[in-house]
Amino acid sequence: MARLDASELAQRLGRQAEAVCRHYLSNGRRQGNYWQVGDVRNTAGRSMFVRLHDNARGIAGKWQDSATGEYGDLLDVIRDSLGLIDFADVADEARRFLSLPHPEPEPQSRQSRTPPAPSGPSEAARRLWRITQPLVGSLAETYLRGRRITDLRGTADLRFHPNCYWRPEGDGPTETWPAMIAAVTDLDGRITGAHRTWLMRDGSGKAPVDPPRKAMGDLLGHAVRFGNAQDVMAAGEGIETILSLRQALPVMPMVSALSAGHLAAILFPPHLRRLYIVRDDDPAGDGARDSLVDRAIEAGIDAVTLSPMLGDFNDDLASFGPAAFQAQIRVQIAPEDVGRFMALTP
C-alpha cells in the first residue's frame, strides 16, 4: 500500500468504520448508525459513540465520549486501544489493517434517515407500548403530581401500565408493579424503544425495586419527545426533569434522552437553530453538556445551557414552588423566547 498521510488514513479507516470498531473496540456493539462502547481504550460501557456513516452532522469515524468530553477519529481509536505512543506505529497499524480484506459497508445517503431493521428489543418496546393505558387518570399521573408536575400538555408519549414486569439484574423472582411507560422515538416519530418507571401501588413514589427505571430498545440518538421541535428545542436527561421545565415553558418542544450518555448523542432536528441544554448538577451532566455544546456549535446551532440551583430542575420546582421556579428560568432563556414559550402565570 502506498504511503498515506494522517488525513488520508483517517478517511480510509472511516470508509471501514464498522470493521475498525469491531476489531479495535470489540467490547462495544452497534446501536443504529453508531458504535457504542465505554471509552476509546475499549472498556465495556456505553458513554462513547462512533459515527459509522457520513451524514449531514458529521463524517464516519468521528467519535465522542460523553463521560470525559474526549473526541477524535479512528486513528485515535487505534492508538489508544493498543496503547501505542509514536504516530509512526499508529500509521503502520492502520496500514496493516487497511491491507486486510473487509466487507464494504452498505452505502447510505447523507440525507437518508432510513430506520434500521427491526430488532428484538425495539419490537418488544413497541409491543409494550401497544398494551399501555392513558396517562391522565392513572397512578402515573398521581406520581407526577406528587413531584409538582401538574401541566401535562403535550405528553402523548407517556402512558401507564398497571402490571409491568420487573426483572432483577441478577438472580431473583420477577415482580409486577404499576409503571409509567415512555415511548422513545426517532426524528420521524417511529418508536425505537421504551422507558419504564416502576411505581408504588398508590402512585406515591417509585417502587421499592433496584433499579426502579429501565430502558429497552434502540436508544442512541433518540429520545422521549414532548412537542414537535422546529427551530427551538430543549434537551435534558430525566423525564421528570424535562416535565418540570415544561411547567415554566409549557409549549416549548423538549426531549428527554434518559441518561447523560444518550443526551450527548441526541440527533438534531433538521431545522433546529437554538438548543437549550438542560443540565443536571453532577459530573456526568457537565460532560454531556460539554459534548452536546461542541456538537451543536459544529452544526451551526446556538447552544444555551439551563442550570438548576439544586440537583436538577425537579428538585428546584419541588423546593421553591412554581412562581420562583418560573422566575429562575426566565432569566436563563433568550428574551424572544420568553413571550413565545413561557406560561403567563406559574
ZAZA-983487 format. One record per residue (C-alpha): residue number from 0; residue in one letter; chain; x, y, z. Coordinates in steps of 0.2 Angstrom, whole numbers, always signed. Example, Ala and Ser with C-alpha at 12.3 -4.5 7.8 and 13.67 -1.06 7.14 Angstrom:
2
{k 0 r A c A px +62 py -22 pz +39}
{k 1 r S c A px +68 py -5 pz +36}
END
This chain:
346
{k 0 r M c A px +0 py +0 pz +0}
{k 1 r A c A px +6 py +17 pz -5}
{k 2 r R c A px +11 py +29 pz +10}
{k 3 r L c A px -3 py +39 pz +16}
{k 4 r D c A px -4 py +54 pz +27}
{k 5 r A c A px -14 py +55 pz +43}
{k 6 r S c A px -29 py +63 pz +34}
{k 7 r E c A px -30 py +50 pz +21}
{k 8 r L c A px -28 py +36 pz +33}
{k 9 r A c A px -42 py +43 pz +43}
{k 10 r Q c A px -53 py +44 pz +28}
{k 11 r R c A px -49 py +26 pz +23}
{k 12 r L c A px -52 py +20 pz +40}
{k 13 r G c A px -69 py +30 pz +40}
{k 14 r R c A px -75 py +20 pz +25}
{k 15 r Q c A px -72 py +4 pz +35}
{k 16 r A c A px -79 py +12 pz +52}
{k 17 r E c A px -89 py -3 pz +57}
{k 18 r A c A px -75 py -15 pz +54}
{k 19 r V c A px -62 py -4 pz +63}
{k 20 r C c A px -74 py -4 pz +78}
{k 21 r R c A px -77 py -22 pz +78}
{k 22 r H c A px -58 py -25 pz +78}
{k 23 r Y c A px -52 py -12 pz +90}
{k 24 r L c A px -67 py -9 pz +100}
{k 25 r S c A px -73 py -27 pz +102}
{k 26 r N c A px -81 py -23 pz +119}
{k 27 r G c A px -94 py -12 pz +111}
{k 28 r R c A px -109 py -15 pz +100}
{k 29 r R c A px -118 py -7 pz +85}
{k 30 r Q c A px -133 py +4 pz +90}
{k 31 r G c A px -141 py +11 pz +75}
{k 32 r N c A px -129 py +21 pz +65}
{k 33 r Y c A px -116 py +22 pz +79}
{k 34 r W c A px -104 py +10 pz +88}
{k 35 r Q c A px -106 py +12 pz +107}
{k 36 r V c A px -93 py +7 pz +119}
{k 37 r G c A px -86 py +13 pz +136}
{k 38 r D c A px -71 py +23 pz +130}
{k 39 r V c A px -58 py +24 pz +117}
{k 40 r R c A px -47 py +11 pz +126}
{k 41 r N c A px -60 py -2 pz +123}
{k 42 r T c A px -68 py -3 pz +140}
{k 43 r A c A px -85 py -10 pz +141}
{k 44 r G c A px -99 py +3 pz +143}
{k 45 r R c A px -110 py +15 pz +134}
{k 46 r S c A px -103 py +33 pz +135}
{k 47 r M c A px -93 py +33 pz +119}
{k 48 r F c A px -101 py +33 pz +102}
{k 49 r V c A px -93 py +32 pz +85}
{k 50 r R c A px -102 py +38 pz +69}
{k 51 r L c A px -102 py +23 pz +57}
{k 52 r H c A px -109 py +33 pz +41}
{k 53 r D c A px -107 py +50 pz +34}
{k 54 r N c A px -122 py +61 pz +37}
{k 55 r A c A px -127 py +79 pz +37}
{k 56 r R c A px -120 py +81 pz +55}
{k 57 r G c A px -103 py +73 pz +53}
{k 58 r I c A px -92 py +60 pz +44}
{k 59 r A c A px -89 py +42 pz +48}
{k 60 r G c A px -76 py +38 pz +60}
{k 61 r K c A px -78 py +53 pz +71}
{k 62 r W c A px -81 py +49 pz +90}
{k 63 r Q c A px -86 py +57 pz +106}
{k 64 r D c A px -85 py +51 pz +124}
{k 65 r S c A px -99 py +60 pz +134}
{k 66 r A c A px -92 py +55 pz +151}
{k 67 r T c A px -75 py +63 pz +148}
{k 68 r G c A px -78 py +75 pz +134}
{k 69 r E c A px -64 py +67 pz +123}
{k 70 r Y c A px -67 py +66 pz +104}
{k 71 r G c A px -56 py +61 pz +89}
{k 72 r D c A px -55 py +49 pz +74}
{k 73 r L c A px -51 py +31 pz +71}
{k 74 r L c A px -33 py +34 pz +71}
{k 75 r D c A px -35 py +39 pz +90}
{k 76 r V c A px -45 py +23 pz +92}
{k 77 r I c A px -31 py +13 pz +85}
{k 78 r R c A px -18 py +22 pz +96}
{k 79 r D c A px -27 py +21 pz +112}
{k 80 r S c A px -35 py +4 pz +111}
{k 81 r L c A px -17 py -3 pz +108}
{k 82 r G c A px -8 py +8 pz +119}
{k 83 r L c A px +3 py +15 pz +106}
{k 84 r I c A px +14 py +31 pz +108}
{k 85 r D c A px +23 py +35 pz +92}
{k 86 r F c A px +12 py +41 pz +77}
{k 87 r A c A px +23 py +30 pz +66}
{k 88 r D c A px +17 py +15 pz +75}
{k 89 r V c A px -1 py +20 pz +74}
{k 90 r A c A px +1 py +23 pz +55}
{k 91 r D c A px +9 py +6 pz +52}
{k 92 r E c A px -5 py -2 pz +61}
{k 93 r A c A px -18 py +7 pz +51}
{k 94 r R c A px -10 py +2 pz +35}
{k 95 r R c A px -9 py -16 pz +41}
{k 96 r F c A px -27 py -15 pz +45}
{k 97 r L c A px -32 py -7 pz +28}
{k 98 r S c A px -22 py -21 pz +19}
{k 99 r L c A px -34 py -34 pz +26}
{k 100 r P c A px -50 py -39 pz +17}
{k 101 r H c A px -65 py -31 pz +24}
{k 102 r P c A px -83 py -31 pz +18}
{k 103 r E c A px -88 py -14 pz +11}
{k 104 r P c A px -101 py -5 pz +22}
{k 105 r E c A px -118 py -3 pz +15}
{k 106 r P c A px -119 py +14 pz +6}
{k 107 r Q c A px -130 py +27 pz +14}
{k 108 r S c A px -136 py +44 pz +8}
{k 109 r R c A px -131 py +59 pz +18}
{k 110 r Q c A px -149 py +64 pz +18}
{k 111 r S c A px -156 py +47 pz +22}
{k 112 r R c A px -164 py +43 pz +39}
{k 113 r T c A px -170 py +26 pz +34}
{k 114 r P c A px -173 py +17 pz +51}
{k 115 r P c A px -163 py +1 pz +55}
{k 116 r A c A px -171 py -16 pz +53}
{k 117 r P c A px -182 py -20 pz +67}
{k 118 r S c A px -173 py -28 pz +82}
{k 119 r G c A px -179 py -39 pz +96}
{k 120 r P c A px -178 py -26 pz +109}
{k 121 r S c A px -186 py -12 pz +98}
{k 122 r E c A px -200 py -24 pz +94}
{k 123 r A c A px -203 py -28 pz +112}
{k 124 r A c A px -204 py -10 pz +116}
{k 125 r R c A px -217 py -7 pz +103}
{k 126 r R c A px -227 py -22 pz +109}
{k 127 r L c A px -226 py -15 pz +127}
{k 128 r W c A px -232 py +2 pz +121}
{k 129 r R c A px -247 py -6 pz +112}
{k 130 r I c A px -254 py -13 pz +128}
{k 131 r T c A px -252 py +3 pz +139}
{k 132 r Q c A px -266 py +14 pz +145}
{k 133 r P c A px -268 py +33 pz +145}
{k 134 r L c A px -258 py +44 pz +157}
{k 135 r V c A px -272 py +55 pz +163}
{k 136 r G c A px -282 py +47 pz +177}
{k 137 r S c A px -269 py +34 pz +181}
{k 138 r L c A px -256 py +31 pz +195}
{k 139 r A c A px -243 py +38 pz +184}
{k 140 r E c A px -252 py +55 pz +184}
{k 141 r T c A px -253 py +53 pz +203}
{k 142 r Y c A px -234 py +51 pz +204}
{k 143 r L c A px -231 py +66 pz +193}
{k 144 r R c A px -242 py +77 pz +203}
{k 145 r G c A px -233 py +71 pz +218}
{k 146 r R c A px -217 py +78 pz +210}
{k 147 r R c A px -227 py +95 pz +207}
{k 148 r I c A px -229 py +91 pz +189}
{k 149 r T c A px -247 py +96 pz +185}
{k 150 r D c A px -247 py +103 pz +167}
{k 151 r L c A px -247 py +88 pz +156}
{k 152 r R c A px -250 py +96 pz +139}
{k 153 r G c A px -240 py +88 pz +125}
{k 154 r T c A px -237 py +71 pz +135}
{k 155 r A c A px -244 py +59 pz +122}
{k 156 r D c A px -228 py +49 pz +123}
{k 157 r L c A px -231 py +45 pz +141}
{k 158 r R c A px -243 py +31 pz +146}
{k 159 r F c A px -247 py +19 pz +160}
{k 160 r H c A px -246 py +0 pz +163}
{k 161 r P c A px -255 py -7 pz +179}
{k 162 r N c A px -244 py -23 pz +180}
{k 163 r C c A px -227 py -21 pz +171}
{k 164 r Y c A px -215 py -35 pz +174}
{k 165 r W c A px -199 py -30 pz +183}
{k 166 r R c A px -184 py -42 pz +182}
{k 167 r P c A px -169 py -41 pz +194}
{k 168 r E c A px -152 py -38 pz +186}
{k 169 r G c A px -146 py -55 pz +194}
{k 170 r D c A px -155 py -69 pz +201}
{k 171 r G c A px -172 py -67 pz +209}
{k 172 r P c A px -190 py -68 pz +206}
{k 173 r T c A px -199 py -57 pz +193}
{k 174 r E c A px -211 py -45 pz +200}
{k 175 r T c A px -226 py -34 pz +194}
{k 176 r W c A px -228 py -16 pz +198}
{k 177 r P c A px -238 py -1 pz +191}
{k 178 r A c A px -226 py +8 pz +179}
{k 179 r M c A px -225 py +25 pz +169}
{k 180 r I c A px -221 py +20 pz +151}
{k 181 r A c A px -212 py +32 pz +139}
{k 182 r A c A px -210 py +30 pz +121}
{k 183 r V c A px -193 py +33 pz +114}
{k 184 r T c A px -194 py +39 pz +96}
{k 185 r D c A px -183 py +44 pz +81}
{k 186 r L c A px -184 py +60 pz +72}
{k 187 r D c A px -198 py +53 pz +61}
{k 188 r G c A px -208 py +48 pz +76}
{k 189 r R c A px -205 py +30 pz +75}
{k 190 r I c A px -204 py +20 pz +91}
{k 191 r T c A px -187 py +13 pz +93}
{k 192 r G c A px -188 py +10 pz +112}
{k 193 r A c A px -197 py +12 pz +128}
{k 194 r H c A px -193 py +18 pz +146}
{k 195 r R c A px -201 py +11 pz +162}
{k 196 r T c A px -203 py +19 pz +179}
{k 197 r W c A px -210 py +7 pz +191}
{k 198 r L c A px -221 py +15 pz +204}
{k 199 r M c A px -228 py +12 pz +221}
{k 200 r R c A px -245 py +4 pz +221}
{k 201 r D c A px -253 py +20 pz +227}
{k 202 r G c A px -243 py +31 pz +215}
{k 203 r S c A px -234 py +40 pz +229}
{k 204 r G c A px -217 py +37 pz +223}
{k 205 r K c A px -206 py +25 pz +214}
{k 206 r A c A px -207 py +6 pz +218}
{k 207 r P c A px -195 py -1 pz +230}
{k 208 r V c A px -185 py -10 pz +217}
{k 209 r D c A px -167 py -8 pz +211}
{k 210 r P c A px -166 py -1 pz +199}
{k 211 r P c A px -183 py +7 pz +198}
{k 212 r R c A px -180 py +13 pz +180}
{k 213 r K c A px -175 py +3 pz +164}
{k 214 r A c A px -175 py +7 pz +146}
{k 215 r M c A px -176 py -6 pz +131}
{k 216 r G c A px -174 py -5 pz +113}
{k 217 r D c A px -163 py +6 pz +101}
{k 218 r L c A px -160 py +22 pz +112}
{k 219 r L c A px -144 py +30 pz +104}
{k 220 r G c A px -148 py +47 pz +96}
{k 221 r H c A px -167 py +45 pz +100}
{k 222 r A c A px -177 py +52 pz +114}
{k 223 r V c A px -194 py +54 pz +123}
{k 224 r R c A px -202 py +69 pz +115}
{k 225 r F c A px -214 py +82 pz +121}
{k 226 r G c A px -220 py +93 pz +106}
{k 227 r N c A px -213 py +94 pz +89}
{k 228 r A c A px -197 py +103 pz +88}
{k 229 r Q c A px -193 py +115 pz +74}
{k 230 r D c A px -181 py +129 pz +77}
{k 231 r V c A px -180 py +129 pz +96}
{k 232 r M c A px -179 py +114 pz +107}
{k 233 r A c A px -174 py +110 pz +125}
{k 234 r A c A px -165 py +93 pz +129}
{k 235 r G c A px -161 py +85 pz +145}
{k 236 r E c A px -158 py +68 pz +154}
{k 237 r G c A px -173 py +63 pz +165}
{k 238 r I c A px -191 py +63 pz +161}
{k 239 r E c A px -196 py +72 pz +177}
{k 240 r T c A px -183 py +85 pz +174}
{k 241 r I c A px -189 py +89 pz +157}
{k 242 r L c A px -208 py +89 pz +163}
{k 243 r S c A px -203 py +101 pz +177}
{k 244 r L c A px -195 py +113 pz +165}
{k 245 r R c A px -212 py +112 pz +155}
{k 246 r Q c A px -221 py +119 pz +170}
{k 247 r A c A px -212 py +135 pz +166}
{k 248 r L c A px -211 py +133 pz +147}
{k 249 r P c A px -227 py +123 pz +143}
{k 250 r V c A px -226 py +124 pz +124}
{k 251 r M c A px -208 py +123 pz +121}
{k 252 r P c A px -203 py +107 pz +112}
{k 253 r M c A px -192 py +96 pz +123}
{k 254 r V c A px -184 py +79 pz +123}
{k 255 r S c A px -178 py +68 pz +137}
{k 256 r A c A px -163 py +57 pz +132}
{k 257 r L c A px -164 py +47 pz +148}
{k 258 r S c A px -146 py +47 pz +153}
{k 259 r A c A px -131 py +58 pz +151}
{k 260 r G c A px -123 py +47 pz +138}
{k 261 r H c A px -138 py +47 pz +127}
{k 262 r L c A px -140 py +66 pz +130}
{k 263 r A c A px -123 py +69 pz +122}
{k 264 r A c A px -128 py +58 pz +107}
{k 265 r I c A px -146 py +65 pz +103}
{k 266 r L c A px -149 py +68 pz +84}
{k 267 r F c A px -154 py +86 pz +80}
{k 268 r P c A px -170 py +90 pz +70}
{k 269 r P c A px -166 py +97 pz +53}
{k 270 r H c A px -172 py +115 pz +56}
{k 271 r L c A px -165 py +117 pz +74}
{k 272 r R c A px -157 py +134 pz +77}
{k 273 r R c A px -157 py +135 pz +96}
{k 274 r L c A px -154 py +121 pz +108}
{k 275 r Y c A px -157 py +123 pz +127}
{k 276 r I c A px -147 py +110 pz +136}
{k 277 r V c A px -155 py +106 pz +152}
{k 278 r R c A px -140 py +102 pz +164}
{k 279 r D c A px -140 py +91 pz +179}
{k 280 r D c A px -128 py +97 pz +193}
{k 281 r D c A px -116 py +82 pz +193}
{k 282 r P c A px -100 py +77 pz +183}
{k 283 r A c A px -110 py +66 pz +171}
{k 284 r G c A px -121 py +81 pz +167}
{k 285 r D c A px -107 py +93 pz +164}
{k 286 r G c A px -99 py +80 pz +152}
{k 287 r A c A px -115 py +78 pz +142}
{k 288 r R c A px -117 py +97 pz +141}
{k 289 r D c A px -99 py +100 pz +135}
{k 290 r S c A px -101 py +86 pz +122}
{k 291 r L c A px -118 py +92 pz +116}
{k 292 r V c A px -112 py +110 pz +115}
{k 293 r D c A px -97 py +105 pz +104}
{k 294 r R c A px -109 py +95 pz +93}
{k 295 r A c A px -122 py +110 pz +92}
{k 296 r I c A px -108 py +123 pz +88}
{k 297 r E c A px -101 py +111 pz +74}
{k 298 r A c A px -119 py +110 pz +67}
{k 299 r G c A px -122 py +129 pz +67}
{k 300 r I c A px -134 py +128 pz +81}
{k 301 r D c A px -135 py +141 pz +96}
{k 302 r A c A px -132 py +131 pz +112}
{k 303 r V c A px -138 py +138 pz +128}
{k 304 r T c A px -136 py +129 pz +145}
{k 305 r L c A px -150 py +130 pz +158}
{k 306 r S c A px -144 py +126 pz +175}
{k 307 r P c A px -153 py +121 pz +191}
{k 308 r M c A px -150 py +128 pz +208}
{k 309 r L c A px -151 py +111 pz +216}
{k 310 r G c A px -148 py +94 pz +209}
{k 311 r D c A px -160 py +96 pz +194}
{k 312 r F c A px -175 py +106 pz +189}
{k 313 r N c A px -187 py +94 pz +198}
{k 314 r D c A px -178 py +97 pz +214}
{k 315 r D c A px -180 py +116 pz +211}
{k 316 r L c A px -198 py +115 pz +207}
{k 317 r A c A px -202 py +105 pz +222}
{k 318 r S c A px -192 py +115 pz +234}
{k 319 r F c A px -195 py +133 pz +228}
{k 320 r G c A px -213 py +132 pz +220}
{k 321 r P c A px -219 py +136 pz +203}
{k 322 r A c A px -218 py +155 pz +204}
{k 323 r A c A px -200 py +156 pz +210}
{k 324 r F c A px -195 py +142 pz +198}
{k 325 r Q c A px -203 py +151 pz +183}
{k 326 r A c A px -193 py +167 pz +188}
{k 327 r Q c A px -177 py +156 pz +189}
{k 328 r I c A px -180 py +150 pz +171}
{k 329 r R c A px -185 py +167 pz +164}
{k 330 r V c A px -168 py +175 pz +166}
{k 331 r Q c A px -159 py +160 pz +158}
{k 332 r I c A px -168 py +159 pz +141}
{k 333 r A c A px -167 py +171 pz +126}
{k 334 r P c A px -178 py +187 pz +128}
{k 335 r E c A px -188 py +182 pz +112}
{k 336 r D c A px -192 py +165 pz +119}
{k 337 r V c A px -200 py +172 pz +135}
{k 338 r G c A px -215 py +178 pz +126}
{k 339 r R c A px -215 py +164 pz +114}
{k 340 r F c A px -214 py +149 pz +126}
{k 341 r M c A px -216 py +155 pz +144}
{k 342 r A c A px -233 py +152 pz +153}
{k 343 r L c A px -242 py +168 pz +158}
{k 344 r T c A px -244 py +163 pz +176}
{k 345 r P c A px -234 py +149 pz +185}
END
